[in-house]
Amino acid sequence: MLAQLRGTTLYFDVEGAGLVPDGGAMRERPVAMVVHGGPGGDHSGFKPAMSPLADAMQLVYFDHRGQGRSGRGDPARYTLDENVEDMEALRRHLGLGPVVSIGTSYGGMVAMAHAARHPEAVGKLILIVTAAHGGFMPRAERFVRDHGTAEQQRACARLWSGTFETAGQMADYYAAMGPLYSRRYDPAAAEAVRGRSIYAPEPLNRAFGPGGVLRSFDLRAEIAGIAVPTLILAGRHDWICPPEFSEEIHRLIPGSQLRIFEGSSHSIRNDEPEALNAAIREFVAG
């Protein structure tokens, strides 16, 4: 499905019913907006890993502008701030009240900023393997320099320099980095995910390359004002957004909850999917 808003076209998809029979009445389930990472990818990596949550809430997936099945538009607008306002515009376009906002990695950065800037739009906030400022990047660069294979170091050199030219190069990057993203890395399953994903190099380059938005962004002052119930989830072995960044977010957001998944790297939904969905389900129900 497509929504025309803010000078672009956003693709969105819905999984699960919003109203369900409950005896002699119809019961309304909470609506969750699921915010994908990258940038440069799409929402497809959440399927089918998060699909079991659709029996407890209605899931609204969407692709950021310039990515996935959304319109490309002006590359100068491939920014965190634009993605935040796109998310809010889509929420209003769909006529939604306060949502459960579930952001993973870069999507967590978008979700954090959205909750801080549009407090009336969010009922509960779930932040998965993310960071509140650009300090995660030099930390990740050091990790790959010290622990990465030669192939992984070459792949990340293209990431840090912002020189991806094709979707195929992005697929090669994820193939090389897969064992760092997931401790339960399955090459065949990962190849299937890459095959059904739509990659867009330009948003990734503009985020991670020299002068990229993710090198200089800093949400720490903003998120200290977030007042909605917040759950923060981290992977103990995450190489790119390690737990120290989730712990920092936990200290900054009053009353937030933090859980670190001891068996996971950056992809908790691959390493500990049942435990991840159970944590989300419990938090939303509570």
C-alpha positions as CSV (number, residue, x, y, z in Angstrom):
1,M,0.0,0.0,0.0
2,L,1.2,3.5,-0.8
3,A,0.7,6.8,1.0
4,Q,1.4,10.1,-0.8
5,L,2.8,12.6,1.8
6,R,5.5,15.2,2.3
7,G,6.5,15.2,-1.3
8,T,7.2,11.5,-1.6
9,T,5.5,8.1,-1.6
10,L,5.8,5.8,1.4
11,Y,5.2,2.1,1.1
12,F,3.5,0.5,4.1
13,D,2.0,-2.9,5.0
14,V,-0.3,-4.0,7.8
15,E,-0.2,-7.4,9.5
16,G,-2.8,-8.4,12.1
17,A,-6.4,-7.2,12.8
18,G,-7.0,-4.0,14.6
19,L,-10.4,-5.2,15.9
20,V,-11.1,-8.7,17.1
21,P,-14.2,-10.4,18.5
22,D,-14.3,-10.7,22.2
23,G,-17.5,-12.2,23.4
24,G,-20.3,-9.8,22.7
25,A,-18.0,-6.9,21.8
26,M,-15.1,-6.0,19.4
27,R,-11.8,-5.4,21.2
28,E,-9.3,-3.0,19.8
29,R,-5.7,-4.2,19.7
30,P,-2.8,-1.7,20.1
31,V,-1.2,-0.6,16.8
32,A,2.6,-0.9,16.5
33,M,4.7,1.1,14.0
34,V,7.7,-1.1,13.2
35,V,10.7,1.1,12.1
36,H,13.4,-0.6,10.0
37,G,17.1,0.0,10.2
38,G,19.9,0.5,7.7
39,P,19.6,3.0,6.2
40,G,19.4,1.7,2.7
41,G,17.3,-1.5,3.4
42,D,13.6,-2.1,3.8
43,H,11.1,-3.6,6.2
44,S,11.2,-7.1,4.8
45,G,13.8,-8.3,7.3
46,F,11.1,-8.2,10.0
47,K,9.1,-10.8,8.2
48,P,8.4,-13.5,9.4
49,A,10.4,-13.0,12.6
50,M,8.0,-10.5,14.1
51,S,4.8,-11.9,12.6
52,P,3.9,-13.8,15.8
53,L,3.3,-10.5,17.4
54,A,0.4,-9.9,15.1
55,D,-1.9,-11.9,17.4
56,A,-1.4,-9.3,20.1
57,M,-1.1,-6.1,18.1
58,Q,-1.6,-4.7,14.7
59,L,1.8,-4.2,13.0
60,V,2.3,-1.4,10.6
61,Y,5.6,-1.8,8.6
62,F,6.9,1.0,6.3
63,D,9.9,1.7,4.2
64,H,11.8,5.0,4.7
65,R,11.8,7.5,1.8
66,G,14.4,6.6,-0.8
67,Q,14.4,2.9,0.4
68,G,12.6,-0.3,-0.3
69,R,9.3,0.2,-2.1
70,S,9.0,3.9,-1.2
71,G,9.6,6.7,-3.6
72,R,13.1,7.9,-4.2
73,G,12.6,11.7,-4.3
74,D,15.3,14.2,-3.5
75,P,18.4,12.5,-2.0
76,A,19.2,15.6,0.0
77,R,16.1,14.6,2.1
78,Y,17.5,11.2,3.0
79,T,18.0,12.3,6.6
80,L,17.1,11.3,10.1
81,D,15.0,14.4,10.6
82,E,13.0,13.7,7.4
83,N,12.5,10.1,8.4
84,V,11.1,11.2,11.7
85,E,8.6,13.6,10.1
86,D,7.7,11.0,7.5
87,M,6.8,8.5,10.3
88,E,4.6,11.1,12.0
89,A,2.9,12.0,8.7
90,L,2.2,8.4,8.0
91,R,0.7,7.9,11.5
92,R,-1.6,10.9,10.9
93,H,-2.4,9.7,7.4
94,L,-3.6,6.4,8.8
95,G,-5.7,8.1,11.5
96,L,-3.8,6.4,14.3
97,G,-3.8,7.5,17.9
98,P,-0.8,7.0,20.1
99,V,1.1,4.0,18.8
100,V,3.5,1.4,20.1
101,S,6.7,2.5,18.4
102,I,9.2,-0.3,17.7
103,G,12.5,0.9,16.3
104,T,15.5,-1.4,15.5
105,S,19.1,-0.1,14.9
106,Y,18.8,3.0,12.7
107,G,15.0,2.6,13.2
108,G,15.5,3.0,16.9
109,M,17.2,6.4,16.3
110,V,14.2,7.4,14.2
111,A,11.8,6.1,16.9
112,M,13.6,7.9,19.7
113,A,13.6,11.2,17.9
114,H,10.0,10.8,16.9
115,A,8.9,10.1,20.5
116,A,10.9,13.1,21.7
117,R,9.5,15.5,19.1
118,H,5.9,14.1,19.0
119,P,5.2,12.9,22.5
120,E,1.4,12.8,21.8
121,A,2.0,10.3,19.0
122,V,3.6,7.5,21.1
123,G,2.0,5.4,23.8
124,K,4.9,3.0,24.4
125,L,8.4,3.0,23.0
126,I,10.6,0.0,22.2
127,L,14.2,0.5,21.2
128,I,16.2,-2.4,19.9
129,V,20.0,-2.5,19.4
130,T,20.4,1.3,18.9
131,A,22.3,4.3,20.0
132,A,21.5,7.9,20.8
133,H,24.5,9.6,19.1
134,G,27.2,9.1,16.5
135,G,29.8,7.7,19.0
136,F,28.7,4.2,18.0
137,M,30.5,4.6,14.7
138,P,34.2,5.0,15.8
139,R,33.5,2.3,18.4
140,A,32.4,0.0,15.5
141,E,35.4,1.0,13.4
142,R,37.8,0.0,16.2
143,F,36.0,-3.3,16.7
144,V,36.3,-4.3,13.0
145,R,39.9,-3.1,12.9
146,D,40.8,-5.2,15.9
147,H,38.6,-8.3,15.4
148,G,37.3,-8.4,11.8
149,T,38.5,-10.6,9.1
150,A,40.3,-9.1,6.1
151,E,37.1,-9.5,4.1
152,Q,35.1,-7.7,6.8
153,Q,37.6,-4.9,7.0
154,R,37.3,-4.4,3.2
155,A,33.5,-4.4,3.4
156,C,33.5,-1.9,6.2
157,A,36.0,0.3,4.4
158,R,33.3,0.8,1.8
159,L,30.7,1.6,4.5
160,W,32.9,4.2,6.3
161,S,33.9,5.8,3.0
162,G,30.3,5.9,1.7
163,T,31.2,4.5,-1.7
164,F,28.5,1.9,-2.3
165,E,27.4,2.1,-6.0
166,T,25.1,-0.8,-6.4
167,A,22.6,-3.0,-4.5
168,G,24.9,-5.9,-5.3
169,Q,27.7,-4.3,-3.4
170,M,25.4,-3.8,-0.4
171,A,24.4,-7.5,-0.6
172,D,28.1,-8.5,-0.6
173,Y,28.6,-6.3,2.5
174,Y,25.9,-8.0,4.4
175,A,27.2,-11.4,3.3
176,A,30.7,-10.6,4.6
177,M,29.4,-9.1,7.9
178,G,26.7,-11.6,8.6
179,P,28.7,-13.6,11.2
180,L,29.2,-10.4,13.2
181,Y,25.5,-9.3,12.9
182,S,24.3,-12.7,14.2
183,R,25.8,-15.3,16.5
184,R,23.4,-17.9,14.9
185,Y,24.4,-16.9,11.3
186,D,23.0,-19.3,8.8
187,P,24.5,-18.6,5.3
188,A,21.6,-20.2,3.4
189,A,18.9,-18.4,5.4
190,A,20.8,-15.1,5.2
191,E,21.1,-15.4,1.5
192,A,17.3,-15.9,1.2
193,V,16.8,-12.7,3.3
194,R,19.2,-10.8,1.0
195,G,17.4,-12.1,-2.0
196,R,14.0,-10.7,-1.0
197,S,15.4,-7.4,0.3
198,I,15.6,-4.2,-1.7
199,Y,18.9,-2.3,-1.2
200,A,19.4,1.4,-2.0
201,P,23.0,2.6,-1.7
202,E,22.5,6.4,-1.6
203,P,20.7,6.6,1.8
204,L,23.4,4.3,3.3
205,N,26.2,6.4,1.9
206,R,24.7,9.6,3.1
207,A,24.3,8.2,6.6
208,F,27.8,6.5,7.1
209,G,30.1,8.2,4.7
210,P,32.3,11.3,5.4
211,G,30.1,14.0,6.8
212,G,27.2,11.6,7.0
213,V,24.3,12.3,9.3
214,L,25.0,9.4,11.6
215,R,28.5,10.6,12.3
216,S,27.3,13.8,13.9
217,F,23.7,13.2,15.2
218,D,23.1,13.5,18.9
219,L,19.7,12.9,20.5
220,R,20.8,12.7,24.2
221,A,19.4,16.1,25.2
222,E,16.1,15.4,23.5
223,I,15.4,11.9,24.7
224,A,15.8,12.9,28.4
225,G,12.3,14.4,28.0
226,I,10.7,11.2,26.8
227,A,8.0,10.4,29.3
228,V,6.2,7.3,27.8
229,P,7.0,3.8,29.0
230,T,10.1,2.7,27.3
231,L,11.7,-0.7,26.8
232,I,15.4,-0.9,25.7
233,L,16.7,-4.2,24.3
234,A,20.4,-4.9,23.5
235,G,22.5,-7.8,22.4
236,R,25.5,-8.6,24.6
237,H,27.8,-9.3,21.6
238,D,26.6,-6.5,19.3
239,W,29.5,-5.2,17.3
240,I,27.9,-2.0,16.0
241,C,25.5,-0.8,18.7
242,P,27.0,-2.5,21.8
243,P,25.2,-2.6,25.1
244,E,27.0,0.5,26.5
245,F,24.9,2.6,24.1
246,S,21.6,1.0,25.3
247,E,22.8,1.5,28.9
248,E,23.3,5.2,28.2
249,I,19.8,5.5,26.7
250,H,18.4,3.7,29.8
251,R,20.1,6.3,32.1
252,L,18.7,9.2,30.0
253,I,15.0,8.1,29.7
254,P,13.3,8.3,33.1
255,G,11.7,5.1,34.2
256,S,12.9,3.1,31.2
257,Q,13.5,-0.7,31.3
258,L,16.6,-2.3,30.0
259,R,17.2,-5.9,29.0
260,I,20.4,-7.3,27.5
261,F,20.1,-10.6,25.6
262,E,23.2,-12.6,26.5
263,G,23.1,-14.8,23.5
264,S,22.7,-12.1,20.8
265,S,24.6,-9.8,18.6
266,H,23.0,-7.0,16.6
267,S,20.2,-9.3,15.2
268,I,18.3,-10.4,18.3
269,R,15.4,-11.4,16.1
270,N,17.7,-14.0,14.5
271,D,19.7,-15.0,17.6
272,E,16.9,-15.2,20.2
273,P,13.6,-14.6,18.3
274,E,11.2,-16.2,20.8
275,A,12.7,-14.3,23.7
276,L,12.6,-11.1,21.8
277,N,9.0,-11.4,20.9
278,A,8.1,-12.5,24.4
279,A,9.7,-9.4,25.9
280,I,7.9,-7.1,23.4
281,R,4.6,-8.9,24.0
282,E,4.9,-8.7,27.8
283,F,5.8,-5.0,27.7
284,V,3.0,-4.0,25.5
285,A,0.4,-6.1,27.5
286,G,1.7,-4.6,30.7
